[in-house]
Amino acid sequence: MSSTEAGVASGTLGTLGTWMREKRLLPGDSLRGDLELALMALATVCVAGFFIIPHGRMHSFASYALALVVAVYLVLRPHLLRWSVKSRTLFFSILLLIYLPLSAVGSGELELVAYAGANALLIVTFLFALLLVVRSRPRSGFAITCITVVAAASAAAYYLLGSMNDDAATAWGRLRTPTIAAMAFGSALVMALGGIVSCRSQRELILWIPAIALLSAACLALAVDYVGFGVASALLILSLERAWQNRFGRQGAIWAVVAIISLGVCAQLLTSVAAGPVAVWESVLSSAFEDAAILGAGIHVAGDVGLACDGCDVDHAHSIYVSMLRHGGVIGLLLLTALVMFAISELTEAPASRLRTVGAGCLAYGLIVLVFDGDKLMPKIDFIWLLFWFPVGLVIALRPRRGRVA
């Protein structure tokens, strides 16, 4: 979002907010604290709720409510839109989320375009919610990750207990398939690892160690190689950073050993992970370049249309990057690449903090795991939100270093 666009939006919302307060439709700034708590609560439900809310409709309701609260909050405090100006990651996220619904225009069905646009709007408001609540209440971002870890660990415990008596046991919440459950547990495991890497007191270990044990056991039981590779890669990045920060002390040596072990795990899993669903990717890419390489086939195209490979049942692209090339074409892939590169750049530019550590781990994990699974980037609230948009939102919410040029 450019400074001009932010200024226009801020002025419009400010005028609307002034009118509503004059008409006594809003109680002024006295509502601000309650709205910030509502933002934090609803954002937490959107993330942690994936592990405990059993139905998609119930989970979607939280995202609708969050969008409404974000709108009201920005009407009351339109000047906060200036925060969005400094985030290039947010700018390219919005650009991508505008482009993808427009790719459905070629279908000739306005209903499909409107549906895709609504999903995109929910994601944008989710990103804004994380930005607003973390900047207003700096500890809230890390609190959201802690609550998510507790919810995920509880779901993992339920799954592990159930699997002792039933090989077909499922976890709580929306972990409807073993693969999705493994990816979700892996994401929460990385959050917990980020917490322990940035741990400031031994008392915190009471939370992190049991959670890491339960989530690790669940991931091992589900046995999805690329989830293990993603977790090990994220831990490698986190431990290397911690080892460098403490390079002249005993902790630095300990974290260097952890990094070496993580590297060994990555090397061990690399062979099986590298094979990947190659046949699926070849089929998707062939279809993409035959149909519309530059603009893509459109976000409205179903996942199984035009996809076929010998010996496999294909219902999606099994990679957000390959899927983006098919649905959004080269333009969509370039926008996604720019989003990822600016997110990494903003992570490296942000000052050290616990939220930065967790965000770095989650982003690394999501970007790696979604090479091997996932489809469209803008569904209704789903595991893609947990693996991709939540880490992106954490990066957007980080405070930039003083003196950084937007």
C-alpha positions in Angstrom: 0.0 0.0 0.0 1.5 3.3 -1.0 1.6 6.4 1.2 -0.9 8.2 -1.1 -3.4 5.2 -0.9 -2.9 5.0 2.8 -3.6 8.8 3.2 -6.7 8.6 1.1 -8.0 5.5 3.1 -7.1 7.2 6.4 -8.9 10.4 5.5 -12.0 8.5 4.4 -12.1 6.4 7.5 -11.4 9.4 9.7 -14.3 11.3 8.2 -16.6 8.3 8.7 -15.4 7.9 12.3 -16.0 11.6 13.1 -19.5 11.4 11.6 -20.3 8.3 13.6 -19.1 9.8 16.8 -21.0 13.0 16.2 -24.1 10.9 15.7 -23.2 8.9 18.8 -23.1 5.7 16.9 -19.7 5.0 18.4 -18.6 5.7 22.0 -15.3 7.2 20.9 -11.9 6.1 22.2 -13.4 4.3 25.2 -14.1 1.4 22.9 -10.5 1.1 21.8 -9.3 -1.3 24.5 -12.3 -3.6 24.1 -11.7 -3.7 20.4 -8.0 -4.6 20.8 -9.0 -7.4 23.1 -11.6 -8.6 20.6 -9.0 -8.5 17.8 -6.6 -10.6 19.9 -9.3 -13.1 20.9 -10.6 -13.5 17.3 -7.1 -13.7 15.8 -6.3 -16.4 18.4 -9.4 -18.3 17.5 -8.5 -18.1 13.8 -5.1 -19.7 14.5 -5.5 -21.9 17.5 -9.1 -22.8 16.6 -7.8 -25.0 13.8 -6.8 -27.6 16.4 -10.0 -27.6 18.5 -13.0 -26.3 16.4 -14.6 -29.3 14.7 -16.5 -27.6 11.8 -15.4 -25.3 9.1 -18.4 -23.1 9.4 -17.8 -22.4 13.1 -14.2 -21.6 12.3 -15.2 -19.3 9.4 -17.5 -17.3 11.7 -14.4 -16.2 13.6 -12.8 -14.8 10.4 -16.0 -13.0 9.5 -16.2 -11.4 13.0 -12.6 -10.5 12.9 -13.1 -8.7 9.6 -15.9 -6.6 11.1 -13.9 -5.7 14.2 -10.9 -4.7 12.0 -13.2 -2.4 10.0 -14.7 -0.8 13.2 -11.2 -0.4 14.7 -9.8 1.4 11.6 -12.8 3.7 11.6 -12.0 4.7 15.2 -8.2 4.9 14.6 -7.7 5.5 10.9 -4.2 7.0 11.5 -2.9 3.5 12.2 -3.1 2.8 8.5 0.3 4.5 8.4 1.8 1.3 9.8 0.8 -0.6 6.6 2.8 1.9 4.5 6.1 0.6 5.8 5.5 -3.1 5.1 6.4 -4.2 1.6 5.3 -7.7 2.6 1.8 -6.4 3.2 1.8 -4.4 0.0 2.6 -7.5 -2.1 0.2 -9.7 -0.1 -2.6 -7.3 -1.0 -1.4 -7.1 -4.6 -1.4 -10.9 -4.9 -4.8 -11.1 -3.2 -6.2 -8.6 -5.7 -4.7 -10.3 -8.7 -6.0 -13.8 -7.9 -9.7 -13.0 -7.7 -9.4 -11.0 -11.0 -8.0 -14.2 -12.6 -11.5 -15.6 -12.3 -13.0 -12.9 -14.5 -12.3 -15.1 -17.5 -14.8 -17.6 -16.2 -17.6 -15.1 -17.0 -19.3 -16.0 -13.6 -19.4 -13.0 -11.3 -20.4 -15.3 -8.4 -17.0 -17.0 -8.6 -15.1 -13.7 -8.8 -17.1 -12.4 -5.8 -16.5 -15.6 -3.8 -12.7 -15.4 -4.5 -12.7 -11.7 -3.6 -14.5 -12.3 -0.3 -11.9 -15.0 0.6 -9.1 -12.6 -0.3 -10.7 -9.8 1.8 -10.8 -12.1 4.8 -7.1 -12.9 4.5 -6.3 -9.1 4.2 -8.3 -8.3 7.3 -6.6 -11.2 9.2 -3.2 -9.7 8.2 -4.3 -6.2 9.3 -5.6 -7.7 12.6 -2.2 -9.2 13.5 -0.6 -5.9 12.5 -2.9 -3.8 14.6 -3.1 -6.0 17.7 0.7 -6.7 17.9 1.7 -3.1 17.4 -0.9 -1.9 20.0 -0.1 -4.7 22.4 3.4 -6.0 21.7 3.2 -9.1 23.8 0.0 -10.3 22.1 1.7 -11.9 19.1 3.7 -14.2 21.3 0.7 -14.9 23.5 -1.2 -16.0 20.4 1.5 -18.5 19.6 1.6 -19.8 23.1 -2.2 -20.4 23.1 -1.9 -22.1 19.7 0.8 -24.4 21.1 -1.3 -25.4 24.1 -4.3 -26.1 21.8 -2.2 -28.1 19.4 -0.5 -30.1 22.2 -4.0 -31.0 23.6 -5.1 -32.2 20.1 -1.9 -34.2 19.8 -2.4 -35.8 23.2 -6.0 -36.7 22.1 -4.7 -38.2 18.8 -1.9 -40.2 20.5 -4.3 -41.7 23.1 -6.8 -42.5 20.4 -4.2 -44.1 18.1 -3.3 -46.6 20.9 -6.7 -48.3 20.5 -7.6 -47.3 16.9 -5.2 -47.2 13.9 -7.7 -44.9 12.2 -7.9 -42.4 15.1 -8.2 -38.7 14.2 -7.3 -35.6 16.1 -9.6 -32.8 17.3 -10.5 -29.8 15.3 -10.1 -29.6 11.5 -7.3 -32.1 11.2 -9.4 -34.2 8.8 -6.6 -36.2 7.1 -3.3 -37.6 8.4 -1.3 -35.3 6.1 -3.1 -32.1 7.2 -2.8 -33.2 10.8 1.0 -33.7 10.4 1.5 -30.4 8.7 -0.5 -28.6 11.4 1.2 -30.3 14.3 4.6 -29.6 12.7 3.7 -25.9 12.5 2.8 -25.8 16.2 6.0 -27.8 17.0 8.0 -25.1 15.3 6.2 -22.4 17.4 7.1 -24.3 20.5 10.7 -24.7 19.3 10.8 -21.0 18.7 9.6 -20.5 22.2 12.3 -22.6 23.8 15.0 -21.1 21.6 14.1 -17.7 22.9 13.3 -18.9 26.4 14.1 -16.4 29.1 13.5 -18.4 32.3 13.5 -22.0 33.4 9.9 -21.7 34.4 8.8 -21.5 30.8 10.2 -25.0 30.2 7.1 -26.3 32.0 5.1 -25.2 28.9 7.5 -25.9 26.1 9.0 -29.3 27.0 5.7 -31.2 27.4 4.3 -29.5 24.3 7.4 -30.3 22.2 7.3 -34.0 23.4 3.6 -34.4 22.5 3.8 -32.6 19.1 7.0 -34.5 18.2 5.4 -37.8 19.0 2.3 -36.9 16.9 4.5 -35.9 13.9 6.5 -39.2 14.2 3.3 -41.3 14.5 1.9 -39.6 11.3 5.2 -40.1 9.5 5.1 -37.5 6.8 8.7 -37.1 5.6 8.4 -33.5 4.4 7.0 -32.4 7.7 10.0 -33.8 9.5 12.2 -32.1 6.9 10.4 -28.8 7.4 10.7 -29.0 11.2 14.4 -29.9 11.1 15.1 -27.1 8.6 13.3 -24.5 10.8 15.2 -25.8 13.9 18.5 -25.5 11.9 17.8 -21.9 11.1 16.7 -21.0 14.7 19.6 -22.8 16.3 22.2 -21.2 14.0 20.8 -17.8 14.8 20.9 -18.5 18.6 24.4 -20.0 18.3 25.6 -16.9 16.5 24.1 -14.6 19.1 25.9 -16.6 21.9 29.0 -17.5 19.9 31.4 -16.7 22.7 29.5 -18.5 25.4 28.5 -22.1 26.4 25.0 -21.6 25.1 26.5 -20.9 21.7 28.3 -24.3 21.7 25.1 -26.1 22.7 23.0 -24.5 20.0 25.8 -25.3 17.5 25.4 -28.9 18.4 21.7 -28.7 17.9 22.2 -27.1 14.5 24.6 -30.0 13.5 22.0 -32.6 14.6 19.2 -30.7 12.7 21.5 -30.7 9.6 22.0 -34.4 9.9 18.2 -35.0 10.1 17.7 -32.8 7.0 20.3 -34.8 5.1 18.8 -38.1 6.2 15.3 -37.1 4.9 16.5 -35.3 1.8 16.5 -38.3 -0.5 12.9 -39.2 0.2 11.7 -35.6 0.2 13.5 -34.7 -3.0 11.6 -37.3 -4.9 8.3 -35.5 -4.1 5.2 -35.8 -6.1 7.2 -35.2 -9.3 4.6 -36.9 -11.5 1.9 -34.6 -10.2 4.1 -31.5 -10.7 4.9 -32.5 -14.3 1.2 -33.0 -15.1 0.3 -29.6 -13.5 3.1 -27.7 -15.2 2.3 -29.3 -18.6 -1.3 -28.1 -18.2 -0.2 -24.7 -17.1 2.1 -24.0 -20.1 -0.5 -25.4 -22.5 -3.3 -23.2 -21.2 -2.1 -19.8 -20.2 1.5 -19.5 -19.0 1.5 -15.7 -18.4 -1.8 -15.1 -16.8 -2.6 -18.7 -15.6 -5.8 -20.7 -15.9 -7.5 -18.7 -13.2 -8.2 -19.2 -9.5 -11.7 -20.6 -10.4 -10.3 -23.7 -12.1 -10.9 -26.8 -10.0 -7.9 -28.7 -8.7 -8.4 -31.8 -10.7 -9.2 -30.3 -14.1 -6.6 -31.2 -16.7 -4.4 -33.1 -14.2 -3.6 -36.7 -14.8 -0.6 -38.8 -14.2 0.0 -42.6 -14.4 -0.6 -44.4 -11.1 -1.7 -41.5 -9.0 -5.1 -40.0 -8.0 -4.6 -36.2 -8.5 -6.9 -33.7 -6.9 -4.6 -30.8 -6.4 -1.1 -29.6 -7.3 0.7 -30.7 -4.1 2.7 -27.4 -4.0 1.6 -23.8 -3.6 4.3 -22.7 -6.0 3.3 -25.1 -8.8 -0.4 -24.4 -8.1 0.3 -20.6 -8.3 2.0 -21.1 -11.7 -1.1 -23.0 -12.9 -3.8 -20.7 -11.5 -2.0 -17.3 -11.5 0.6 -17.9 -14.3 4.0 -16.3 -14.3 2.6 -13.1 -13.0 1.1 -14.8 -9.9 4.3 -16.7 -9.3 6.4 -13.5 -9.5 4.0 -11.7 -7.0 4.3 -14.7 -4.7 8.1 -14.7 -5.0 8.3 -11.0 -4.3 6.0 -11.4 -1.2 8.3 -14.2 0.1 11.5 -12.2 -0.6 10.3 -9.1 1.1 9.0 -11.1 4.1 12.5 -12.6 4.5 14.0 -9.1 4.1 11.8 -7.6 6.8 12.6 -10.5 9.1 16.3 -9.8 8.8 15.8 -6.1 9.2 13.6 -6.4 12.3 15.2 -6.0 15.8 15.7 -9.2 17.8 12.6 -10.3 19.7 10.7 -13.4 20.7 8.1 -12.8 18.1 10.8 -12.4 15.4 12.3 -15.8 16.4 8.9 -17.6 16.2 8.0 -15.8 13.0 11.3 -16.8 11.4 10.8 -20.5 12.3 7.2 -20.6 11.2 7.8 -18.8 7.9 10.8 -21.2 7.1 8.6 -24.2 8.0 5.6 -23.1 6.0 7.7 -22.1 2.9 9.4 -25.5 2.9 6.4 -27.8 3.6 4.2 -26.0 1.1 6.7 -26.9 -1.6 5.4 -30.5 -1.2 1.8 -30.0 -0.4 -1.0 -27.4 -0.6 -3.0 -25.9 -3.4 -4.6 -22.5 -3.7 -3.3 -19.7 -1.4 -6.7 -18.1 -0.8 -9.2 -20.6 0.5 -11.6 -19.9 3.3 -9.8 -20.2 6.6 -7.9 -23.5 6.4 -4.5 -25.0 7.1 -3.0 -22.7 4.5 -3.8 -19.8 6.9 -1.9 -21.6 9.6 1.2 -22.5 7.5 1.4 -19.5 5.3 -0.7 -16.4 6.2 -0.1 -16.6 9.9 3.7 -16.4 9.6 3.4 -13.7 7.0 1.1 -11.8 9.4 3.7 -12.1 12.1 6.4 -10.7 9.8 4.1 -7.8 8.9 3.5 -7.1 12.6 7.1 -6.8 13.5 8.3 -3.3 14.3 11.0 -2.2 11.8 14.3 -0.9 13.0 14.4 2.8 13.6 15.7 4.7 10.6 14.5 2.1 8.1 13.3 3.7 4.9 9.8 2.4 4.0 
